[in-house]
Amino acid sequence: MKFLHTAFLLCCAAATQAAPLPATVRQELKKAHIPASGIAVEVREAGRHKPLISINAQRPMNPASTMKLLTTFAALDLLGPAYTWKTEAYIDGELKDGVLNGNLILKGYGDPKFTIEQFWLWLGELRARGLRDIRGDLILDRSYFNLPPYNPGDFDADPMRAYNVGPDALLINFNTMRLRYMPEGNNLKVVSEPPLDGVTLDNQLTPKSDQINCDNWDDRFSVQPSGDSVVLQGDYPIGCGEREQNLSVMPHTRYVGALFGAVWKELGGTLQGKERDGIVGSNAQLFSIHRSEPLSTIIRDINKFSNNVMARQLFLTLGEAGPALEDETGASASGLNGHPLSIERSILTLQTWLARNRLDFRELVLENGAGLSRKERISVAHMAQLLQHAYDHPLSAELQASLPILGVDGSVKKRLKESPAASHAHLKTGTLEGVKTIAGYVRSKSGREWIVVFYINHPYAKSGQDAQDALLEWVAGK
């Protein structure tokens, strides 16, 4: 412990003209066995160039989900708060008396939040426009994103978790199924939402009444997709009461087809063919356009609830505002002109935007813009610089409104609820194995605005929340 204390003093002294970490923060880090080498901190008053605290501030660190701050702020500046995504419906064939002798084509442009409720309303509009029976296939045009093969299990070997859903130009309802487990006495009822046409739920779970830690209520059973079946096997702890999971159990194309089939039947329509991937042909006629919620609303969900797939959709959409690229023929290629968007294009767009705003983040490493990554890196000094740039921006209020409010909502709802700091900070958090981060704005009791960035990259990072909270309380008390 003596060595750890000395290391903190040396580290803090090395930060030019900066104050050391508050004693309460050092104490909490010692309790968590996190050394100075595992942290990076920058605290500065908004509008001031000189930081109050600066520790390992230039070191590239894994930011986890605080990387969403870069993605969402760049989107506000490049696309504007009123930006919306479109999804198009085309008919390829003759429509007469409600019967389409041909195919219905749905073309996506990356809407991050096309929910089941919105999808149901849109399909209802197609019915109102006179479409009833489709005597062809449902063709899904997902070509607007040019993406490499994606394995949802690559990140943490848990491919069905909702946070591992990959981006898709035609993302509907986050490609997830909600399983609701409802104990009824000694029996267990499991229902799935939304309904998926042709997909069956095979509940083989055995209700168990023995006592377990309900924090790990889903450790004793498995959920496995098997073709068009979802098989549940193992023991369910009925003492844990009603629970639910959001899981991704099938590929995008099959999911959209099954969801369309269920809703279309409910609306009185028929589909004779099957779902399949394809593109809008030259003979197809535009039938209807769905518009998403505006960007200003989308970023609230991304930041307050740290929605990874929405962030990845937005990151790819940034390519629409990027510099002109050349396709394989040498012609100019732009997402706005119908050419596909890619991760590479989005990275170039962000790099160009940073350079234009004189933000020289040389250590920045981007992979998906969501922070669900082992590769992404940024320093706390540059994250603080980004937050300062956002603070001075005309759209600063939109960004801050998207951030969780300490002790009130989002990912910091349960933190410092009884502290004087509650409600006095807008913060983005990030958590991965070995990573615990927080970044945002704190209003102190004197009325001053502070920018706080505190990253922990260490095997004991998950134990570092109390140290981060201690810093937030210290800043709020200034």
C-alpha positions as CSV (number, residue, x, y, z in Angstrom):
1,M,0.0,0.0,0.0
2,K,2.9,2.4,0.7
3,F,4.3,1.8,-2.8
4,L,0.8,2.5,-4.2
5,H,0.6,5.8,-2.3
6,T,4.1,6.8,-3.5
7,A,3.2,5.9,-7.1
8,F,0.2,8.2,-6.9
9,L,2.3,11.1,-5.6
10,L,4.9,10.7,-8.3
11,C,2.3,10.4,-11.0
12,C,0.5,13.5,-9.8
13,A,3.7,15.5,-9.5
14,A,4.5,14.6,-13.1
15,A,1.4,16.4,-14.3
16,T,2.6,19.9,-14.9
17,Q,1.1,22.5,-12.6
18,A,-1.8,20.2,-11.8
19,A,-3.3,19.3,-8.5
20,P,-3.1,15.8,-7.1
21,L,-6.1,13.5,-6.9
22,P,-8.3,14.2,-3.9
23,A,-7.5,12.1,-0.8
24,T,-11.0,10.4,-1.0
25,V,-10.3,9.2,-4.6
26,R,-6.8,7.9,-3.7
27,Q,-8.3,6.0,-0.8
28,E,-11.0,4.3,-2.9
29,L,-8.4,3.3,-5.5
30,K,-6.3,1.8,-2.8
31,K,-9.3,-0.2,-1.6
32,A,-9.8,-1.5,-5.1
33,H,-6.1,-2.3,-5.6
34,I,-5.9,-0.1,-8.7
35,P,-2.5,1.6,-9.1
36,A,-1.8,4.9,-10.7
37,S,-0.7,3.2,-13.9
38,G,-4.2,1.9,-14.4
39,I,-6.0,5.2,-14.5
40,A,-6.1,8.4,-16.4
41,V,-7.9,11.6,-15.2
42,E,-8.6,15.1,-16.5
43,V,-10.6,17.7,-14.6
44,R,-10.9,21.2,-16.0
45,E,-13.3,24.1,-15.6
46,A,-15.3,24.6,-18.8
47,G,-13.7,27.4,-20.7
48,R,-10.3,27.1,-19.1
49,H,-7.4,25.7,-21.0
50,K,-5.4,24.6,-18.0
51,P,-6.7,21.5,-16.2
52,L,-7.2,21.4,-12.5
53,I,-6.2,17.6,-12.4
54,S,-4.3,15.9,-15.2
55,I,-3.0,12.4,-14.6
56,N,-1.7,10.2,-17.5
57,A,-3.8,12.5,-19.6
58,Q,-2.0,11.9,-22.8
59,R,-2.0,8.1,-22.6
60,P,-4.2,6.2,-25.1
61,M,-6.9,4.4,-23.1
62,N,-9.8,2.1,-23.9
63,P,-12.8,4.5,-23.5
64,A,-15.5,1.8,-23.6
65,S,-18.9,3.4,-24.2
66,T,-17.7,7.0,-23.6
67,M,-16.6,6.7,-27.3
68,K,-20.3,7.3,-28.0
69,L,-19.7,10.9,-27.1
70,L,-17.5,11.4,-30.2
71,T,-20.0,9.6,-32.4
72,T,-23.1,11.4,-31.2
73,F,-21.5,14.9,-31.1
74,A,-20.0,14.5,-34.6
75,A,-23.4,13.4,-35.8
76,L,-25.1,16.5,-34.4
77,D,-22.6,18.7,-36.1
78,L,-22.4,16.9,-39.4
79,L,-26.0,15.7,-39.9
80,G,-27.9,18.1,-37.7
81,P,-30.4,17.5,-34.9
82,A,-33.4,17.3,-37.3
83,Y,-31.8,14.5,-39.5
84,T,-34.0,11.5,-40.1
85,W,-33.5,8.1,-41.7
86,K,-35.8,6.7,-44.4
87,T,-37.0,3.2,-45.2
88,E,-38.6,2.6,-48.5
89,A,-41.2,0.2,-49.8
90,Y,-41.3,-0.6,-53.5
91,I,-43.6,-2.8,-55.6
92,D,-42.2,-4.8,-58.4
93,G,-45.1,-6.0,-60.4
94,E,-48.8,-5.1,-61.0
95,L,-51.0,-4.0,-58.1
96,K,-54.7,-4.3,-58.9
97,D,-57.6,-4.6,-56.5
98,G,-55.3,-5.2,-53.5
99,V,-53.4,-8.0,-55.2
100,L,-49.7,-7.5,-56.1
101,N,-48.7,-10.0,-58.8
102,G,-45.0,-9.5,-58.0
103,N,-42.7,-8.7,-55.1
104,L,-42.7,-6.2,-52.3
105,I,-39.3,-4.7,-51.7
106,L,-38.2,-3.0,-48.4
107,K,-35.0,-0.9,-48.7
108,G,-33.3,0.3,-45.6
109,Y,-31.0,3.2,-45.0
110,G,-29.7,2.4,-41.5
111,D,-32.5,3.6,-39.3
112,P,-31.2,2.9,-35.7
113,K,-34.6,2.7,-34.0
114,F,-37.2,1.2,-36.3
115,T,-39.3,-0.4,-33.5
116,I,-42.0,-3.0,-33.7
117,E,-44.6,-0.3,-33.0
118,Q,-43.4,1.8,-35.9
119,F,-43.1,-1.2,-38.2
120,W,-46.7,-2.2,-37.4
121,L,-47.9,1.3,-38.2
122,W,-46.0,1.5,-41.4
123,L,-47.3,-1.9,-42.6
124,G,-50.8,-0.6,-41.7
125,E,-50.1,2.3,-44.0
126,L,-49.2,-0.1,-46.8
127,R,-52.6,-1.8,-46.3
128,A,-54.3,1.6,-46.4
129,R,-52.6,2.4,-49.7
130,G,-54.4,-0.7,-51.2
131,L,-51.9,-3.5,-50.8
132,R,-53.4,-6.7,-49.4
133,D,-52.1,-9.9,-51.1
134,I,-48.5,-10.3,-52.2
135,R,-48.2,-13.1,-54.8
136,G,-44.5,-13.0,-54.8
137,D,-41.6,-12.6,-52.4
138,L,-40.6,-10.2,-49.7
139,I,-37.3,-8.8,-50.9
140,L,-35.1,-7.1,-48.4
141,D,-32.6,-4.6,-49.8
142,R,-29.8,-4.2,-47.2
143,S,-27.2,-3.0,-49.7
144,Y,-26.9,0.6,-48.3
145,F,-24.3,-0.7,-45.8
146,N,-21.2,-2.4,-47.2
147,L,-20.0,-4.4,-44.2
148,P,-17.6,-7.3,-43.7
149,P,-18.8,-10.6,-42.4
150,Y,-19.9,-10.2,-38.8
151,N,-19.8,-12.8,-36.1
152,P,-21.8,-11.6,-33.0
153,G,-19.8,-14.0,-30.8
154,D,-16.4,-12.6,-31.6
155,F,-16.5,-9.9,-28.8
156,D,-17.3,-12.1,-25.8
157,A,-18.5,-15.5,-27.1
158,D,-22.1,-14.5,-26.2
159,P,-23.6,-14.0,-29.6
160,M,-27.3,-13.8,-28.6
161,R,-26.9,-10.8,-26.3
162,A,-28.7,-7.7,-27.6
163,Y,-25.5,-5.6,-27.3
164,N,-23.8,-7.9,-29.7
165,V,-26.3,-7.3,-32.6
166,G,-24.4,-6.1,-35.6
167,P,-25.4,-3.1,-37.7
168,D,-27.6,-3.5,-40.7
169,A,-29.1,-1.2,-43.3
170,L,-32.6,-2.8,-42.6
171,L,-32.5,-3.1,-38.8
172,I,-36.0,-3.7,-37.4
173,N,-36.7,-3.8,-33.7
174,F,-33.0,-4.2,-32.9
175,N,-33.2,-7.7,-34.4
176,T,-34.2,-9.0,-30.9
177,M,-36.8,-11.2,-29.3
178,R,-37.9,-10.5,-25.7
179,L,-38.4,-13.6,-23.6
180,R,-40.6,-13.1,-20.6
181,Y,-40.4,-15.7,-17.8
182,M,-43.6,-15.8,-15.7
183,P,-43.7,-18.3,-12.7
184,E,-47.3,-19.4,-11.9
185,G,-47.1,-21.4,-8.7
186,N,-44.8,-24.3,-9.4
187,N,-45.2,-23.9,-13.1
188,L,-43.4,-21.6,-15.5
189,K,-44.9,-19.8,-18.5
190,V,-42.6,-18.3,-21.1
191,V,-43.8,-15.9,-23.8
192,S,-41.9,-14.3,-26.6
193,E,-42.4,-10.8,-28.0
194,P,-42.9,-9.7,-30.8
195,P,-44.7,-12.5,-32.5
196,L,-42.5,-14.1,-35.3
197,D,-44.3,-16.0,-38.1
198,G,-43.1,-19.6,-38.4
199,V,-40.8,-19.4,-35.3
200,T,-41.7,-21.7,-32.4
201,L,-40.7,-21.5,-28.7
202,D,-39.7,-24.9,-27.3
203,N,-39.9,-24.5,-23.5
204,Q,-38.1,-27.4,-21.8
205,L,-37.2,-25.5,-18.6
206,T,-37.7,-27.1,-15.2
207,P,-38.9,-24.8,-12.5
208,K,-36.8,-25.0,-9.3
209,S,-37.6,-23.6,-6.0
210,D,-34.1,-23.7,-4.4
211,Q,-32.5,-20.5,-3.3
212,I,-29.9,-18.8,-5.6
213,N,-28.4,-15.4,-6.1
214,C,-30.9,-13.8,-8.4
215,D,-28.2,-11.5,-9.8
216,N,-27.3,-14.6,-11.8
217,W,-30.8,-15.9,-12.4
218,D,-30.2,-16.9,-16.0
219,D,-26.9,-18.9,-15.4
220,R,-28.7,-22.3,-15.0
221,F,-30.4,-22.6,-18.3
222,S,-29.7,-22.0,-22.0
223,V,-31.5,-20.5,-24.9
224,Q,-30.5,-21.9,-28.2
225,P,-31.8,-21.3,-31.7
226,S,-32.4,-24.4,-33.8
227,G,-33.6,-23.5,-37.3
228,D,-37.0,-21.8,-36.8
229,S,-37.2,-23.0,-33.2
230,V,-35.9,-21.4,-30.0
231,V,-35.1,-24.1,-27.4
232,L,-34.9,-23.4,-23.7
233,Q,-33.3,-26.0,-21.5
234,G,-32.2,-26.2,-17.9
235,D,-33.5,-25.0,-14.6
236,Y,-35.4,-21.8,-13.9
237,P,-35.3,-20.3,-10.3
238,I,-39.0,-19.5,-9.7
239,G,-38.0,-17.8,-6.4
240,C,-36.5,-15.0,-8.6
241,G,-40.0,-14.1,-9.8
242,E,-40.8,-12.7,-13.2
243,R,-37.8,-11.9,-15.4
244,E,-37.1,-11.0,-19.0
245,Q,-34.3,-11.2,-21.6
246,N,-33.8,-9.5,-24.9
247,L,-31.9,-11.8,-27.2
248,S,-31.0,-12.0,-30.9
249,V,-31.8,-15.5,-32.0
250,M,-31.7,-15.3,-35.9
251,P,-30.0,-13.5,-38.8
252,H,-31.4,-10.2,-39.9
253,T,-33.1,-11.4,-43.0
254,R,-35.0,-14.2,-41.4
255,Y,-36.0,-12.0,-38.4
256,V,-37.4,-9.3,-40.7
257,G,-39.2,-11.9,-42.7
258,A,-40.7,-13.6,-39.7
259,L,-41.7,-10.3,-38.1
260,F,-43.3,-9.0,-41.4
261,G,-45.2,-12.3,-41.8
262,A,-46.7,-12.0,-38.3
263,V,-47.7,-8.4,-38.6
264,W,-49.0,-8.7,-42.2
265,K,-51.2,-11.6,-41.2
266,E,-52.6,-9.6,-38.3
267,L,-53.4,-6.7,-40.6
268,G,-55.3,-9.1,-42.9
269,G,-52.7,-9.5,-45.6
270,T,-51.1,-12.5,-47.2
271,L,-47.7,-13.3,-48.5
272,Q,-47.3,-16.3,-50.9
273,G,-43.5,-16.2,-51.2
274,K,-40.6,-16.0,-48.8
275,E,-38.2,-13.4,-47.5
276,R,-34.9,-13.1,-49.4
277,D,-32.1,-10.6,-49.9
278,G,-32.1,-8.5,-53.1
279,I,-31.9,-5.0,-54.5
280,V,-34.4,-2.6,-55.9
281,G,-34.6,-3.2,-59.6
282,S,-35.1,-0.6,-62.3
283,N,-38.7,-1.6,-62.9
284,A,-39.7,-1.3,-59.2
285,Q,-42.0,1.6,-58.2
286,L,-41.7,3.5,-54.9
287,F,-44.8,2.8,-52.9
288,S,-44.2,4.3,-49.4
289,I,-41.5,5.9,-47.3
290,H,-41.2,5.6,-43.5
291,R,-39.3,8.4,-41.7
292,S,-37.5,7.8,-38.4
293,E,-37.4,9.9,-35.3
294,P,-35.0,12.8,-35.5
295,L,-31.4,12.5,-34.6
296,S,-31.8,14.6,-31.5
297,T,-34.1,11.9,-30.1
298,I,-32.0,9.0,-31.3
299,I,-28.9,10.2,-29.5
300,R,-30.8,10.3,-26.2
301,D,-31.3,6.5,-26.4
302,I,-27.8,6.0,-27.5
303,N,-26.2,7.9,-24.6
304,K,-28.7,7.5,-21.8
305,F,-29.0,3.7,-22.2
306,S,-25.7,3.1,-24.0
307,N,-27.3,1.3,-26.9
308,N,-24.5,-0.3,-28.9
309,V,-26.3,-1.3,-32.1
310,M,-27.9,2.2,-32.4
311,A,-24.5,3.8,-32.0
312,R,-23.0,1.5,-34.7
313,Q,-25.9,2.4,-37.1
314,L,-25.2,6.1,-36.4
315,F,-21.4,5.7,-36.9
316,L,-22.0,4.2,-40.3
317,T,-24.5,7.0,-41.2
318,L,-21.7,9.6,-40.6
319,G,-20.4,8.4,-44.0
320,E,-23.2,10.4,-45.6
321,A,-21.5,13.6,-44.6
322,G,-18.0,12.5,-45.5
323,P,-15.7,13.6,-48.3
324,A,-16.2,12.1,-51.8
325,L,-14.6,8.7,-52.2
326,E,-13.9,6.8,-55.4
327,D,-15.5,3.5,-56.1
328,E,-13.7,0.6,-58.0
329,T,-14.3,2.3,-61.4
330,G,-12.8,5.6,-60.3
331,A,-16.2,7.4,-60.1
332,S,-17.2,9.4,-57.1
333,A,-19.1,7.4,-54.6
334,S,-21.3,8.9,-51.9
335,G,-23.9,7.3,-49.6
336,L,-26.2,10.2,-50.5
337,N,-26.2,9.0,-54.1
338,G,-27.1,5.5,-53.2
339,H,-23.7,4.0,-52.9
340,P,-23.1,1.9,-49.8
341,L,-21.6,3.2,-46.6
342,S,-18.8,1.5,-44.9
343,I,-16.8,1.5,-41.7
344,E,-13.7,2.9,-43.5
345,R,-15.8,5.7,-44.9
346,S,-17.1,6.6,-41.5
347,I,-13.6,6.6,-40.0
348,L,-12.4,8.9,-42.8
349,T,-15.4,11.2,-42.2
350,L,-14.6,11.5,-38.5
351,Q,-10.9,12.1,-39.1
352,T,-11.7,14.8,-41.6
353,W,-14.2,16.4,-39.2
354,L,-11.7,16.4,-36.4
355,A,-9.1,18.0,-38.6
356,R,-11.5,20.7,-39.7
357,N,-12.2,21.5,-36.1
358,R,-8.5,21.6,-35.2
359,L,-8.9,18.6,-32.9
360,D,-5.6,16.7,-33.4
361,F,-6.3,13.3,-31.8
362,R,-3.4,11.4,-33.1
363,E,-3.7,8.5,-30.7
364,L,-7.4,8.0,-31.7
365,V,-8.3,4.4,-32.8
366,L,-11.8,3.8,-34.1
367,E,-13.5,0.4,-34.8
368,N,-17.2,0.9,-34.6
369,G,-17.8,4.2,-32.8
370,A,-19.8,2.5,-30.0
371,G,-17.0,1.6,-27.6
372,L,-17.9,-2.1,-27.7
373,S,-14.3,-2.8,-28.7
374,R,-11.0,-4.0,-27.4
375,K,-9.2,-1.8,-30.0
376,E,-10.7,1.7,-29.7
377,R,-8.5,4.2,-27.9
378,I,-8.5,7.9,-27.0
379,S,-6.7,9.9,-24.3
380,V,-8.6,11.6,-21.4
381,A,-7.0,14.9,-22.4
382,H,-8.6,14.7,-25.9
383,M,-11.9,13.4,-24.6
384,A,-11.9,16.5,-22.3
385,Q,-11.0,18.7,-25.3
386,L,-13.9,17.2,-27.3
387,L,-16.3,17.9,-24.4
388,Q,-15.0,21.5,-24.3
389,H,-15.5,21.9,-28.0
390,A,-19.0,20.5,-27.6
391,Y,-19.6,22.9,-24.7
392,D,-18.9,25.9,-26.9
393,H,-20.9,24.6,-29.8
394,P,-24.4,26.0,-30.7
395,L,-25.8,22.4,-30.3
396,S,-24.3,21.9,-26.8
397,A,-27.7,21.7,-25.2
398,E,-28.8,18.8,-27.4
399,L,-25.7,16.8,-26.5
400,Q,-26.0,17.4,-22.8
401,A,-29.7,16.6,-22.8
402,S,-28.8,13.2,-24.3
403,L,-26.5,12.3,-21.4
404,P,-27.6,10.4,-18.3
405,I,-28.3,12.6,-15.3
406,L,-26.4,11.5,-12.1
407,G,-28.8,9.8,-9.7
408,V,-31.8,10.4,-11.9
409,D,-31.8,8.3,-15.1
410,G,-30.0,6.2,-17.7
411,S,-26.8,4.4,-16.8
412,V,-26.1,6.6,-13.7
413,K,-29.6,6.3,-12.2
414,K,-28.5,4.4,-9.2
415,R,-25.2,6.3,-8.6
416,L,-24.9,8.9,-5.8
417,K,-28.7,9.1,-5.5
418,E,-28.5,10.5,-1.9
419,S,-25.5,12.7,-2.6
420,P,-25.6,16.5,-3.0
421,A,-24.0,15.8,-6.4
422,A,-27.2,14.0,-7.6
423,S,-28.9,15.9,-10.5
424,H,-25.8,18.1,-10.9
425,A,-24.0,16.1,-13.6
426,H,-24.6,14.9,-17.1
427,L,-22.3,11.9,-17.6
428,K,-21.6,9.1,-20.1
429,T,-20.3,5.8,-18.6
430,G,-18.5,2.8,-20.1
431,T,-17.9,-0.7,-18.8
432,L,-16.0,-3.6,-20.3
433,E,-14.0,-6.4,-18.7
434,G,-11.0,-4.5,-17.3
435,V,-12.4,-1.1,-18.3
436,K,-14.5,1.4,-16.2
437,T,-14.9,4.9,-17.6
438,I,-16.9,8.1,-17.1
439,A,-16.9,11.4,-18.9
440,G,-19.1,14.5,-18.9
441,Y,-20.1,17.7,-17.2
442,V,-20.5,18.5,-13.5
443,R,-22.0,21.7,-12.1
444,S,-20.4,22.5,-8.7
445,K,-22.2,24.1,-5.8
446,S,-20.6,27.5,-6.7
447,G,-22.3,27.3,-10.1
448,R,-19.2,26.6,-12.1
449,E,-19.3,24.0,-14.9
450,W,-16.6,21.3,-14.9
451,I,-15.5,18.8,-17.5
452,V,-14.5,15.4,-15.8
453,V,-13.0,12.4,-17.5
454,F,-11.9,9.4,-15.5
455,Y,-10.7,6.2,-17.2
456,I,-9.7,3.0,-15.5
457,N,-8.0,0.3,-17.6
458,H,-7.0,-2.4,-15.2
459,P,-8.0,-6.0,-14.3
460,Y,-9.7,-4.6,-11.1
461,A,-11.5,-1.9,-13.0
462,K,-15.0,-3.1,-12.1
463,S,-14.1,-2.2,-8.4
464,G,-13.2,1.4,-9.4
465,Q,-16.7,2.9,-9.4
466,D,-16.4,4.2,-5.8
467,A,-13.3,6.1,-6.8
468,Q,-15.0,7.7,-9.8
469,D,-18.0,8.6,-7.6
470,A,-15.6,10.2,-5.0
471,L,-14.1,12.4,-7.7
472,L,-17.6,13.4,-8.9
473,E,-18.6,14.4,-5.4
474,W,-15.4,16.3,-4.9
475,V,-15.9,18.3,-8.1
476,A,-19.5,19.0,-7.3
477,G,-18.5,20.4,-3.9
478,K,-16.2,23.0,-5.4
